[in-house]
Amino acid sequence: MSAPLTVLVAARDEEEVIGTTVTSLRTAFPAAEVVVADDGSRDRTAERAEAAGARVVRLPRRGKGQALTLAERTCGDGSLVLCDADLRGDLRPLGDAGGDVVVAAFSRRIGGGLGLAKGVARALIERRGGRSLREPLSGQRFLSATARTEVFPVAAGFGVETWMTIDALRAGLDVREVELDLEHRATTRDVGGFVHRGRPLVDLVLACSPQGRNFRGLRLPLVGSVVALAAPSVAPVAAVGLADDLWSGPERGFRAHLRGGATTGTLKLVAIPLWALWKTRSLSGAVLVALSANALNQLDTRPGRALKAFVVGSLALGGRPRGALAVAVLLAPYDHREMTMLGDAGSNALGAVLGLESVRRLTGLRRMSAIGALAAVTLVGERRSLGTLIESTPLLKELDALGRYP
């Protein structure tokens, strides 16, 4: 196995086995650094890993994929061996197999479920990557330096292995499987076991959704389009926002988009006001809706920020519309914990929801005052980042940080 090499282990609440696993890995790979990505463990996982000789990256609980992404950035250059915390067996043959991505297939099956998640993962890899793998969910794998560059940041949660494989196949890398005599803790066919095995299935579904990168560079599912399910009237806004999520360039702000020519940002600048004009049949209503959509979009630069602004705005309007407010409350924990992202689809749509409700409730001077306030917010966002303003204002900074990981 070519040096340099790092062994990266994702762990959560594994104090009973992590010491043994780290010791075994250090024996198998004496020249490698063993790094444990501690995903918010509530026990002594981190302490026991350090005692066994690993370097521990302590993280708040975000999910397996996010923990691997953040810990990988702290590792030295070169190839990588990924390993689950409860593994028993020798992984050295992975690095000797010669591929860019080498996946360990267990020679013996111990415990397990009905194979639903594995079947879905296998079908996704075959459909999206053109290959069929025996063990698509195996967390034991070798990545060459080239493969590491291609697949990181990895997908969120337990969708990490499946989408890592798809990314590698799409990049034209050499993906292989090697059968090894390995064991890990078996799950049973009871309620707890099925719940445990159901998590990868949920994460696979989320990994099928459009993906974006947040301010930390984490690769997260873009779920903001669900706002359109609660408020179908704003579906066109969510659609153009999603287009911007998927195909936008580096442009930010009105001036940058206008200078950029025909971009998805320019599409939003044109489409949202025209849609709002058609929807409200009023020039002032169209301006109010468009500015509201843009204001929440400008705020969506940190987890939870746009959702908090929407909740405050909705409560100021009497807690309406209730469907969109319920969606915002349901999404808030996942957004704050950096498990999903609103994206432009969600922030623009929620802003449009507030704008439409404001048009219904505000007339005359009150409407013009709202337009003036939103125009001022937009101007501040153009000349100076709203995030910078929030973070430099003590009370706003404290409210903004509530519920968010540091």
Steps between C-alpha positions, in 0.01 A plus 500: 500500500648833393564769759388742625185340638237601755243271659173684573241351734149642548369435852208587720445352846749218443692504828476122539678418172689807376816431700530149358431625147760777520762262644437251221525770232824638642646150495387440141614842377797600717608783270153652474326753720173371642239775526164457672215729394294511819147589389367648822547196722327511838739250658878463532563413135741791446701434817539128429597563139770744613621256763542238227714741296257664259468868425138598568304769317219590739182616325141577595266236365437564131495156344755256364562670167541845650735366769718329239511813285610726785753253638648423156603865468726461803682200351827515311527455125496159341273198496236417756357189663147539635388272778197454727558522873379146577706320236695182573739373234796589278457782248852491356393313182291803397809705427665214310210451255616774263179698450415864565206395717515153655195386696510218754237230447445291814558131438247405771164649581416531867158636594349779294159577362302429189743673264269783395751784551776296335276423204409866456866602524602233249229612255601866533866425433409290199265764362713805571848350473457208261638231734353244736674459836455215740549716811391855412461601865837375623677767703835323466676638196829628363518830310799603293607863518323557168179338621512697822505824303208388285260377770548750783296670630289187529120473520329559833409237755501133406473580131877550502619164360243471222555848363874477546491197269281679247730803501804278443337309214383819332854634523625193315698364794588135550251363757558148629368266767712262707352223714646506851445308820356785704242536775308781656228526761194324365158662512200289593160464339312691767360853518836653592679314225251602234514864612880490484495352151227738388724803546719421197186463290376847601843648433511331160170666412636836614821440305285458187379857543692798359816571697661826604797613706457712808735764640724230649516317168287211628305323228135500609160417351310803370153457648359853463272393215268335755377852579310482171308196633366707789454814288440391137451860392875563533606192302634712209722691743630174648568371148715796390672495840584133452642578156727757665599245766605248238656714229595834651839657455701706750286814453335641812267801519308697237799677350706185462213311338429783256867517404506122459251502215277197444537316832256317724526797735387729219213258436389548860528879475261494205274203571408567864378862449306399185341208683418729795343756265283231343409362842413829672382702196668794671831673440548579868402143587752362253775719645412394855502129415824519300680696773377261767625199301837665452531602867465144630737380231760755615464372855549135409877499547509315832294206631162599638532872424237520224265265687514717812425809295206322336356387833526854642339645186224240501419562866488874429239420234287303741669161465405462136519327270487206739616233257824678412557587868464131592752402232746763625473372858549138384805588289665717765673223703648340187610835361660607829684168535629529142328182387305672220495838324220733396689629201363774276197283426393511863610848602352671192178301535460581869568867428237494226252344745556788742473747214165364378360500853621859546328605178174356633531683830677825420363784293580864444761652727562173687586322178730779385671497841561126465641551152728775630626282784570205269667727246728626776585141597579422136721808469689408817546148362638641176742740662584299810423136581193453719691224674777742590244744639333228708829370637615850596178577692514326841127432546449387141812285520374328815155432352650387175724244673217336696479130418792505257821303529816712533 
